[in-house]
Amino acid sequence: MLIRAVGDAFVKLNPRHLLKNPVIFVTWIVALLATVSAAGAIGSGQPAGFAIQLALWLWATVLFANVAESVAEGRGKAAADSLRATRVTTPAKLIDPATGAVSSMPAGDLTVGSIVLVEAGDVIPSDGEIIEGVASVNEAAITGESAPVIREAGGDRSSVTGGTMVVSDWLVMRVTAEPGKSFLDRMIALVEGAERQKTPNEIALNILLVGLTLIFLFVVVTLP
């Protein structure tokens, strides 16, 4: 995740992205000016040690801020990747209604109305309704609750969610979700589209830093 975050930090040096954070954007501009100043000093043979150090520190500040943002975003992407892997790799034991024969197929190929057998240790391949059997189901991947729950045909405990695992016994279910529209797919979409909202303290601090930055720039520009 860290390597990915470092790579994303360089991508976020794009000015269009930095405009979302005025303080970092101003720091980026000053870092760019410091780099030009250092290059000019080196080209003219003048001492450039201070200018080089200033440019390095400013670029390090911008990159550190981008890395921190990328790490936060990377956690959400990792969660989405984990959920997506569960959806893609989950096999399904499809039952032929005519003959009762069981065949294996990818969960992504299931359609509404498909009849599936799920046994102990199997991951439920899609959202569905239990039509036969009773089983203990671990729903920690979806709800975060570690204790298994009982799911059985009939009543209000007959619904099962794709991505959960049967811990014991078995059940036969009818798929009720179209491909790409299951609860797991909606979770992935929510995780990928989620954006962390800034707290009131962060907003206030951002306004303060913008004000101080503008004052600093005004003072520097007006120096004789």
Secondary structure as UniProt FT lines:
FT   HELIX           2..11
FT   TURN            12..13
FT   HELIX           15..18
FT   TURN            19..20
FT   HELIX           22..44
FT   HELIX           49..89
FT   STRAND          91..95
FT   TURN            97..99
FT   STRAND          102..106
FT   HELIX           107..109
FT   TURN            112..113
FT   STRAND          115..119
FT   TURN            120..121
FT   STRAND          128..138
FT   HELIX           140..143
FT   STRAND          149..152
FT   TURN            155..156
FT   STRAND          159..160
FT   TURN            162..163
FT   STRAND          165..175
FT   TURN            179..180
FT   HELIX           183..193
FT   HELIX           200..222
//
